[in-house]
C-alpha cells in the first residue's frame, strides 16, 4: 500500500485529490491538510511514503516545506503540485529535495 499525504490550500482540489487517491486499490491518502503549520507532527502521525505538496501555500511556501520535510523525513518522496509553470520555483523545489512535480490545470 502506498501512503500519500496531500498539502494543498485549495479545499475542493484537496478533496478531489483525496478521493482520487483513495479510489486506487493500492493507495491510501493518510494526510490531507491545507498548510505546513504543523507539518512535522502531521507527518509523524501519518507517515506517508509520498507527499503531494502545493508550491503556492500561504504562510510557509511549498519550497520551504520541501526543506522542512526533507530535514526531518529524508525518506519521504515529495512531488510538487502546482498550476503555475514557474521554472524557478520548480527548480528550487527539486534542488531542495523534491523528486519531481505535477503540473495541474484548473
N, C-alpha and C positions, 0 to 999 in steps of 0.2 A: 504494500500500500504506500503510495506517495502522498505525504502530508504537505499541504500547501497553506501558506499564510498570505493574506491579502492586506495590503496597506494602501488604501485609496480613500480620498476625502469625498468623492462623488458617491453619495449613498445609493442611488439607483444602479450605477455602474458596478459598485462593490457588491450589491445584491445579485446582480446578473452573473458576475464572475463566480460568486459563491455557488449559485445554483448550477452553473455550467460545470464547475469542478466536481461538485457532489453528484452530478449525474453520470460521471465516469466510474466504471466499476472498479478501477484500481487507483482511484484518487479520492482524497477527502480534504475539505477545507477545514483546517483546525484552528485558524485565526482569521478574523475579519474585523479590522479596526480602521478608524478614519484619520489617525495621526501617529506620530512617532513618540508622543509624550511619555509613554510608559513601555517603550519597546523592549527593554531588557527583561522586565518582569513578564511582559506578554509572551515573549519568546521562551522564557524559562518554563512557563506553564504549557505552552502549545508544542514546542519542539518540532517545528516544521522542517522538512527537507529542502523546500524551495519557498522563497518569498517573492511574490509579485509586488513590486514597490513603485508607487507613483513618483515621478520626478518632481512634480509641482505641488508639494504638500504645504499647508500653512504652518507657521511657527518654525518647524525644523524641516528643511528641504530633503527630498529623497536622496540627493547626493550626500548630504551629511549623514543621512540614515544608513547609507551603504557603509560608511566608515564606522559608525556605531555598531552595526550588526556584525561586521567582519571582525571588529576588535574583540567582541565577546563570544561570537559564534562563527569561527572561521570555516567550519564545515558546511554551513548553510549556503546554498546556492541562491543568488539573487538575480532576478530578471526585472529590469526596469520596465515599467509600463507607462507609456506616455502618448499623448495625442499631438505633441509638438515635435517637429523634425529639427530640433536644436542640436546640431552636431557637437557643439562644445560641451553641452550638459551631458549628452550621451557618452562622449569620450571621457569626461571627468568621472562619471559613474563607473565606467569599465576600468579606468585607471585605479580607482579606489577599491575594486574588488567585485563589481557586478559581473556576472557570467555572460550577460547579453541584454538585449532589450526587445520589447514587443511594441510596435507602433500601431496604435489603435486609432480609429477614426469614429468620431461621434456623428 
